[in-house]
Amino acid sequence: MKNLKGKAIIITGAAKRIGKAFALAAAKHGASIILHYGKSEKEALQTAEQIRVLGVQVDLLQSNFSEPPKALSSFQDFLSSYQRDIYALVNNASLFAPLKFFDTDFDQWNNHMNINLSVPFLLTKLFAKHLGERKKGKVINILDWRALRPGKDHFPYTISKSGLLALTKSTAIALAPNIQVNGIALGAILPPSNGGGTDTNIQPVPMRRWADISELTDTFMFLLNAPDYITGEIIHVDGGRHLV
């Protein structure tokens, strides 16, 4: 595992849960963290303090992804004054609503597309322009096994993540050879924050259990350190859920 000292990483939705785990894992290997959050200011401040204890720099960036132009503007303003090169962008922030097809109205559809797809597109483009043509970097998009096997549940979420899958592959081509773009497709990583996680969530999972968070962060760290020749790949961390 390479030391990431001196490398800055943007992680969206990094105040809590999976995004927080990514931020702490990268910080433990010396990376400076640009910690984006939406509404979770209290959690963001707590996570930032945990990162500072590790002896690395952390900057907080608040932005509402339901309005992509404003979100892009806030990141542009931040990067215009940021003194370090950005090594990686992690598109982790996500909206996950349990909506079926006929329950989804246009506003709900748009909100999922804005947060899960449009903002990652805009930030990836901004990141690439910030790096320029002579600097190397990495983009990691956080997907879902549903993106590769769409079903009828979580309808707008699934469609937006399927779009993010296509964006991952297309930008891997468009940004080569200097920027590698890969994705992690998640399964049963953490029980829902509303306490709704039960054994029924993992019954279809071949591994028959929830993931250990280290299994996800190890995969994340691998992609941060992956050889430049790996791009456009989607790694499933779902206990085999996408197979059944």
KOLDREN-872849 format. One record per residue (C-alpha): residue number from 1; chain; x, y negated, z. Coordinates in Angstrom, 1 decimal. Example, Ala and Ser with C-alpha at 12.3 -4.5 7.8 and 13.67 -1.06 7.14 Angstrom:
2
<nr=1	kette=A	x=12.3	y=4.5	z=7.8>
<nr=2	kette=A	x=13.7	y=1.1	z=7.1>
//
This chain:
244
<nr=1	kette=A	x=0.0	y=0.0	z=0.0>
<nr=2	kette=A	x=1.4	y=-3.3	z=-1.1>
<nr=3	kette=A	x=1.8	y=-6.2	z=1.3>
<nr=4	kette=A	x=-0.7	y=-8.9	z=0.3>
<nr=5	kette=A	x=1.1	y=-11.7	z=2.1>
<nr=6	kette=A	x=0.9	y=-15.0	z=0.2>
<nr=7	kette=A	x=-2.0	y=-13.8	z=-1.9>
<nr=8	kette=A	x=-5.4	y=-15.5	z=-1.5>
<nr=9	kette=A	x=-8.6	y=-13.6	z=-2.1>
<nr=10	kette=A	x=-12.1	y=-14.9	z=-2.5>
<nr=11	kette=A	x=-14.8	y=-12.6	z=-1.0>
<nr=12	kette=A	x=-18.4	y=-13.6	z=-1.4>
<nr=13	kette=A	x=-20.9	y=-12.7	z=1.3>
<nr=14	kette=A	x=-18.1	y=-12.0	z=3.7>
<nr=15	kette=A	x=-19.6	y=-13.1	z=7.0>
<nr=16	kette=A	x=-20.9	y=-9.7	z=8.0>
<nr=17	kette=A	x=-21.3	y=-6.0	z=7.2>
<nr=18	kette=A	x=-19.5	y=-4.7	z=4.1>
<nr=19	kette=A	x=-18.1	y=-8.1	z=3.1>
<nr=20	kette=A	x=-16.7	y=-8.6	z=6.5>
<nr=21	kette=A	x=-15.0	y=-5.2	z=6.4>
<nr=22	kette=A	x=-13.4	y=-6.1	z=3.1>
<nr=23	kette=A	x=-12.1	y=-9.4	z=4.5>
<nr=24	kette=A	x=-10.6	y=-7.8	z=7.6>
<nr=25	kette=A	x=-9.0	y=-5.0	z=5.6>
<nr=26	kette=A	x=-7.3	y=-7.5	z=3.2>
<nr=27	kette=A	x=-6.3	y=-9.8	z=6.1>
<nr=28	kette=A	x=-4.7	y=-6.9	z=7.9>
<nr=29	kette=A	x=-2.4	y=-6.5	z=4.9>
<nr=30	kette=A	x=-1.5	y=-10.2	z=4.9>
<nr=31	kette=A	x=-3.9	y=-11.7	z=2.5>
<nr=32	kette=A	x=-5.3	y=-15.2	z=3.0>
<nr=33	kette=A	x=-9.1	y=-15.1	z=2.9>
<nr=34	kette=A	x=-11.6	y=-17.5	z=1.3>
<nr=35	kette=A	x=-14.7	y=-16.4	z=3.1>
<nr=36	kette=A	x=-17.9	y=-17.3	z=1.4>
<nr=37	kette=A	x=-21.2	y=-17.1	z=3.2>
<nr=38	kette=A	x=-24.8	y=-18.2	z=2.5>
<nr=39	kette=A	x=-27.0	y=-18.5	z=5.6>
<nr=40	kette=A	x=-24.9	y=-16.6	z=8.2>
<nr=41	kette=A	x=-22.9	y=-19.4	z=9.6>
<nr=42	kette=A	x=-22.6	y=-17.9	z=13.1>
<nr=43	kette=A	x=-21.3	y=-14.6	z=11.8>
<nr=44	kette=A	x=-19.0	y=-16.4	z=9.3>
<nr=45	kette=A	x=-17.4	y=-18.3	z=12.2>
<nr=46	kette=A	x=-16.9	y=-15.1	z=14.2>
<nr=47	kette=A	x=-15.4	y=-13.3	z=11.3>
<nr=48	kette=A	x=-13.1	y=-16.2	z=10.5>
<nr=49	kette=A	x=-11.8	y=-16.1	z=14.1>
<nr=50	kette=A	x=-11.1	y=-12.4	z=13.9>
<nr=51	kette=A	x=-9.1	y=-13.0	z=10.7>
<nr=52	kette=A	x=-7.1	y=-15.9	z=12.3>
<nr=53	kette=A	x=-6.2	y=-13.5	z=15.1>
<nr=54	kette=A	x=-4.4	y=-11.4	z=12.5>
<nr=55	kette=A	x=-2.2	y=-14.3	z=11.7>
<nr=56	kette=A	x=-3.4	y=-15.2	z=8.2>
<nr=57	kette=A	x=-5.1	y=-18.2	z=6.8>
<nr=58	kette=A	x=-8.9	y=-18.2	z=6.4>
<nr=59	kette=A	x=-11.1	y=-20.9	z=4.7>
<nr=60	kette=A	x=-14.8	y=-21.0	z=5.0>
<nr=61	kette=A	x=-17.0	y=-21.8	z=2.0>
<nr=62	kette=A	x=-20.8	y=-22.1	z=2.3>
<nr=63	kette=A	x=-22.9	y=-21.9	z=-0.8>
<nr=64	kette=A	x=-26.4	y=-20.8	z=-1.7>
<nr=65	kette=A	x=-26.3	y=-18.4	z=-4.6>
<nr=66	kette=A	x=-30.0	y=-18.7	z=-5.4>
<nr=67	kette=A	x=-29.0	y=-21.9	z=-7.3>
<nr=68	kette=A	x=-26.1	y=-20.9	z=-9.6>
<nr=69	kette=A	x=-25.1	y=-24.4	z=-10.9>
<nr=70	kette=A	x=-24.8	y=-25.7	z=-7.3>
<nr=71	kette=A	x=-22.9	y=-22.6	z=-6.2>
<nr=72	kette=A	x=-20.5	y=-23.0	z=-9.1>
<nr=73	kette=A	x=-20.0	y=-26.7	z=-8.3>
<nr=74	kette=A	x=-19.1	y=-25.9	z=-4.7>
<nr=75	kette=A	x=-16.5	y=-23.4	z=-5.8>
<nr=76	kette=A	x=-15.1	y=-25.8	z=-8.3>
<nr=77	kette=A	x=-14.7	y=-28.5	z=-5.7>
<nr=78	kette=A	x=-13.0	y=-26.1	z=-3.3>
<nr=79	kette=A	x=-10.5	y=-24.7	z=-5.9>
<nr=80	kette=A	x=-9.6	y=-28.2	z=-7.1>
<nr=81	kette=A	x=-8.0	y=-28.9	z=-3.7>
<nr=82	kette=A	x=-6.9	y=-25.4	z=-2.8>
<nr=83	kette=A	x=-3.1	y=-25.2	z=-2.7>
<nr=84	kette=A	x=-2.6	y=-21.5	z=-3.3>
<nr=85	kette=A	x=-3.0	y=-19.3	z=-6.4>
<nr=86	kette=A	x=-6.0	y=-17.0	z=-6.1>
<nr=87	kette=A	x=-5.0	y=-13.3	z=-6.5>
<nr=88	kette=A	x=-8.5	y=-11.7	z=-6.5>
<nr=89	kette=A	x=-12.2	y=-12.4	z=-6.6>
<nr=90	kette=A	x=-14.5	y=-10.0	z=-4.9>
<nr=91	kette=A	x=-18.2	y=-10.4	z=-6.0>
<nr=92	kette=A	x=-19.8	y=-8.8	z=-3.0>
<nr=93	kette=A	x=-22.8	y=-11.1	z=-2.1>
<nr=94	kette=A	x=-26.0	y=-9.4	z=-2.9>
<nr=95	kette=A	x=-29.8	y=-9.6	z=-2.6>
<nr=96	kette=A	x=-31.4	y=-6.2	z=-1.9>
<nr=97	kette=A	x=-35.2	y=-6.3	z=-1.7>
<nr=98	kette=A	x=-37.4	y=-3.1	z=-1.7>
<nr=99	kette=A	x=-39.6	y=-4.2	z=-4.6>
<nr=100	kette=A	x=-41.3	y=-2.0	z=-7.2>
<nr=101	kette=A	x=-42.0	y=-3.0	z=-10.7>
<nr=102	kette=A	x=-45.6	y=-4.3	z=-10.2>
<nr=103	kette=A	x=-44.6	y=-6.0	z=-6.9>
<nr=104	kette=A	x=-41.9	y=-8.1	z=-8.5>
<nr=105	kette=A	x=-42.9	y=-11.6	z=-9.5>
<nr=106	kette=A	x=-40.9	y=-14.0	z=-11.6>
<nr=107	kette=A	x=-39.3	y=-15.9	z=-8.7>
<nr=108	kette=A	x=-38.2	y=-12.6	z=-7.1>
<nr=109	kette=A	x=-36.8	y=-11.5	z=-10.4>
<nr=110	kette=A	x=-34.9	y=-14.7	z=-10.9>
<nr=111	kette=A	x=-33.5	y=-14.7	z=-7.3>
<nr=112	kette=A	x=-32.0	y=-11.2	z=-7.8>
<nr=113	kette=A	x=-30.6	y=-12.1	z=-11.1>
<nr=114	kette=A	x=-29.1	y=-15.4	z=-9.8>
<nr=115	kette=A	x=-27.4	y=-13.9	z=-6.8>
<nr=116	kette=A	x=-26.4	y=-10.5	z=-8.1>
<nr=117	kette=A	x=-25.5	y=-11.3	z=-11.7>
<nr=118	kette=A	x=-25.4	y=-15.0	z=-12.7>
<nr=119	kette=A	x=-23.2	y=-16.2	z=-9.9>
<nr=120	kette=A	x=-20.7	y=-13.3	z=-10.4>
<nr=121	kette=A	x=-20.5	y=-14.2	z=-14.1>
<nr=122	kette=A	x=-19.9	y=-17.9	z=-13.3>
<nr=123	kette=A	x=-17.3	y=-17.2	z=-10.6>
<nr=124	kette=A	x=-15.5	y=-14.7	z=-12.8>
<nr=125	kette=A	x=-15.2	y=-17.3	z=-15.5>
<nr=126	kette=A	x=-14.1	y=-20.0	z=-13.0>
<nr=127	kette=A	x=-11.5	y=-17.6	z=-11.5>
<nr=128	kette=A	x=-10.1	y=-16.7	z=-15.0>
<nr=129	kette=A	x=-9.8	y=-20.4	z=-15.9>
<nr=130	kette=A	x=-8.2	y=-21.2	z=-12.5>
<nr=131	kette=A	x=-5.5	y=-18.5	z=-13.1>
<nr=132	kette=A	x=-4.8	y=-19.6	z=-16.6>
<nr=133	kette=A	x=-3.2	y=-17.3	z=-19.3>
<nr=134	kette=A	x=0.1	y=-16.5	z=-17.6>
<nr=135	kette=A	x=-1.0	y=-15.4	z=-14.1>
<nr=136	kette=A	x=-2.3	y=-12.0	z=-13.2>
<nr=137	kette=A	x=-5.3	y=-11.3	z=-11.0>
<nr=138	kette=A	x=-8.0	y=-8.9	z=-10.1>
<nr=139	kette=A	x=-11.8	y=-8.9	z=-10.0>
<nr=140	kette=A	x=-13.7	y=-6.4	z=-8.0>
<nr=141	kette=A	x=-17.5	y=-6.2	z=-8.4>
<nr=142	kette=A	x=-19.6	y=-4.4	z=-5.8>
<nr=143	kette=A	x=-22.2	y=-2.3	z=-7.5>
<nr=144	kette=A	x=-24.6	y=0.4	z=-6.5>
<nr=145	kette=A	x=-25.1	y=4.0	z=-7.7>
<nr=146	kette=A	x=-28.5	y=2.9	z=-8.9>
<nr=147	kette=A	x=-26.8	y=0.8	z=-11.5>
<nr=148	kette=A	x=-25.8	y=3.9	z=-13.4>
<nr=149	kette=A	x=-29.0	y=5.8	z=-12.7>
<nr=150	kette=A	x=-31.8	y=3.3	z=-12.6>
<nr=151	kette=A	x=-35.1	y=4.4	z=-11.0>
<nr=152	kette=A	x=-38.3	y=2.7	z=-10.1>
<nr=153	kette=A	x=-37.4	y=1.6	z=-6.5>
<nr=154	kette=A	x=-35.7	y=-1.7	z=-5.7>
<nr=155	kette=A	x=-36.5	y=-2.7	z=-9.2>
<nr=156	kette=A	x=-35.0	y=-6.2	z=-9.6>
<nr=157	kette=A	x=-32.0	y=-5.3	z=-7.5>
<nr=158	kette=A	x=-31.3	y=-2.2	z=-9.7>
<nr=159	kette=A	x=-31.7	y=-4.1	z=-13.0>
<nr=160	kette=A	x=-29.4	y=-6.9	z=-11.7>
<nr=161	kette=A	x=-26.8	y=-4.4	z=-10.6>
<nr=162	kette=A	x=-27.0	y=-2.7	z=-14.0>
<nr=163	kette=A	x=-26.3	y=-6.0	z=-15.5>
<nr=164	kette=A	x=-23.3	y=-6.4	z=-13.2>
<nr=165	kette=A	x=-22.0	y=-3.0	z=-14.4>
<nr=166	kette=A	x=-22.2	y=-4.2	z=-18.0>
<nr=167	kette=A	x=-20.5	y=-7.5	z=-16.9>
<nr=168	kette=A	x=-17.7	y=-5.5	z=-15.3>
<nr=169	kette=A	x=-16.9	y=-3.5	z=-18.5>
<nr=170	kette=A	x=-17.3	y=-6.5	z=-20.8>
<nr=171	kette=A	x=-15.1	y=-8.8	z=-18.8>
<nr=172	kette=A	x=-12.5	y=-6.0	z=-18.4>
<nr=173	kette=A	x=-12.1	y=-6.3	z=-22.1>
<nr=174	kette=A	x=-12.4	y=-10.1	z=-22.4>
<nr=175	kette=A	x=-9.9	y=-10.9	z=-19.6>
<nr=176	kette=A	x=-7.3	y=-8.3	z=-20.5>
<nr=177	kette=A	x=-4.3	y=-8.0	z=-20.2>
<nr=178	kette=A	x=-3.8	y=-10.5	z=-17.3>
<nr=179	kette=A	x=-6.9	y=-9.8	z=-15.2>
<nr=180	kette=A	x=-8.1	y=-6.3	z=-14.3>
<nr=181	kette=A	x=-11.9	y=-6.0	z=-13.6>
<nr=182	kette=A	x=-13.2	y=-2.9	z=-11.7>
<nr=183	kette=A	x=-16.2	y=-2.0	z=-9.7>
<nr=184	kette=A	x=-17.2	y=0.0	z=-6.6>
<nr=185	kette=A	x=-20.6	y=1.7	z=-6.8>
<nr=186	kette=A	x=-21.9	y=2.1	z=-3.2>
<nr=187	kette=A	x=-24.3	y=4.6	z=-1.7>
<nr=188	kette=A	x=-25.2	y=5.2	z=1.9>
<nr=189	kette=A	x=-22.4	y=3.1	z=3.5>
<nr=190	kette=A	x=-24.1	y=1.3	z=6.4>
<nr=191	kette=A	x=-27.7	y=1.8	z=7.7>
<nr=192	kette=A	x=-30.0	y=-1.2	z=6.8>
<nr=193	kette=A	x=-29.6	y=-4.2	z=9.0>
<nr=194	kette=A	x=-33.3	y=-4.1	z=9.9>
<nr=195	kette=A	x=-32.7	y=-0.8	z=11.7>
<nr=196	kette=A	x=-34.6	y=1.2	z=9.1>
<nr=197	kette=A	x=-31.8	y=3.7	z=8.4>
<nr=198	kette=A	x=-32.8	y=7.3	z=9.1>
<nr=199	kette=A	x=-31.7	y=10.7	z=8.2>
<nr=200	kette=A	x=-34.1	y=10.5	z=5.2>
<nr=201	kette=A	x=-31.7	y=8.1	z=3.6>
<nr=202	kette=A	x=-29.0	y=10.7	z=3.4>
<nr=203	kette=A	x=-31.0	y=13.8	z=2.6>
<nr=204	kette=A	x=-30.4	y=13.4	z=-1.2>
<nr=205	kette=A	x=-26.7	y=12.8	z=-0.6>
<nr=206	kette=A	x=-24.5	y=15.9	z=-1.4>
<nr=207	kette=A	x=-22.1	y=15.0	z=1.5>
<nr=208	kette=A	x=-25.1	y=14.8	z=3.9>
<nr=209	kette=A	x=-23.8	y=11.9	z=5.9>
<nr=210	kette=A	x=-23.3	y=8.1	z=6.0>
<nr=211	kette=A	x=-19.9	y=6.9	z=4.8>
<nr=212	kette=A	x=-17.2	y=6.0	z=7.2>
<nr=213	kette=A	x=-16.5	y=2.3	z=6.6>
<nr=214	kette=A	x=-12.8	y=3.1	z=6.2>
<nr=215	kette=A	x=-13.6	y=5.3	z=3.2>
<nr=216	kette=A	x=-15.0	y=2.1	z=1.5>
<nr=217	kette=A	x=-12.2	y=-0.2	z=2.6>
<nr=218	kette=A	x=-9.5	y=2.3	z=1.5>
<nr=219	kette=A	x=-11.1	y=2.3	z=-1.9>
<nr=220	kette=A	x=-11.2	y=-1.5	z=-1.9>
<nr=221	kette=A	x=-7.6	y=-1.7	z=-0.9>
<nr=222	kette=A	x=-6.6	y=0.7	z=-3.7>
<nr=223	kette=A	x=-8.3	y=-1.5	z=-6.3>
<nr=224	kette=A	x=-6.5	y=-4.6	z=-4.9>
<nr=225	kette=A	x=-3.2	y=-2.7	z=-5.3>
<nr=226	kette=A	x=-4.1	y=-0.7	z=-8.4>
<nr=227	kette=A	x=-1.8	y=-0.4	z=-11.4>
<nr=228	kette=A	x=-2.6	y=-3.1	z=-14.0>
<nr=229	kette=A	x=-3.4	y=-0.3	z=-16.4>
<nr=230	kette=A	x=-6.6	y=0.5	z=-14.5>
<nr=231	kette=A	x=-9.4	y=-1.7	z=-15.7>
<nr=232	kette=A	x=-13.1	y=-1.4	z=-16.5>
<nr=233	kette=A	x=-13.4	y=1.5	z=-14.0>
<nr=234	kette=A	x=-16.3	y=2.1	z=-11.7>
<nr=235	kette=A	x=-15.4	y=4.2	z=-8.5>
<nr=236	kette=A	x=-18.4	y=5.7	z=-6.8>
<nr=237	kette=A	x=-18.3	y=5.7	z=-3.0>
<nr=238	kette=A	x=-21.6	y=7.3	z=-2.5>
<nr=239	kette=A	x=-21.0	y=10.9	z=-1.3>
<nr=240	kette=A	x=-22.0	y=12.1	z=-4.7>
<nr=241	kette=A	x=-25.5	y=10.5	z=-4.7>
<nr=242	kette=A	x=-25.2	y=9.4	z=-8.4>
<nr=243	kette=A	x=-24.9	y=13.1	z=-9.4>
<nr=244	kette=A	x=-28.3	y=14.3	z=-8.2>
//
